[in-house]
């Protein structure tokens, strides 16, 4: 059973471009969480999704950021018109329903030039 | 506001030294407590967790943590560290009603010198 898969591992974008980060949860996991880790800071919750539903997006910036978890395929975190301050490590975690244990992916390091 | 504080951002130890990393959280309700470790270049791994029962929790790799409800603390300990324990350690809390929404501390970077 493969772990949580995130790709790409590293993503470089210029200011104003779009960034798309992908997360494939573990088999059987229908809950996905996205976290952002800024330099010298801990992981900050961004959004919690279940299949086709956004449950909690209280940690998402109001503009430019969106997330989805379609019925088929990976969860996508999309950042439009990236700025330098978006540079961070973005982690995805998944869990099966009713289980408190989250399994984390290796993260995507986004660098905005 | 719900928050998690880790007191030490950077810790440097020699091998065989004892380790204690502090973690405090806000809020007085029911909590689930976790310690995660992130080795260089790797993803987060769960070290140990506390939901209920014995407040002294044993984890992997010789780590343990003690939940002290009156102090809102969940400190991580290891009697004798090894060079391979060099990593970043994160305390995390699920506050009651927060489903699996982990609130993380800022992390502590541990460097163990041979």
Interface residues (C-beta under 8 A of the other chain):
Chain A: X3 X4 X31 X33 X35 X40 X41 X42 X43 X44 X45 X48 X55 X56 X91 X93 X95 X99 X100 X101 X102 X104 X105 X106 X107
Chain B: X4 X6 X9 X32 X36 X42 X43 X44 X45 X46 X49 X51 X90 X92 X94 X99 X100 X101 X102 X103 X104 X105 X106 X107
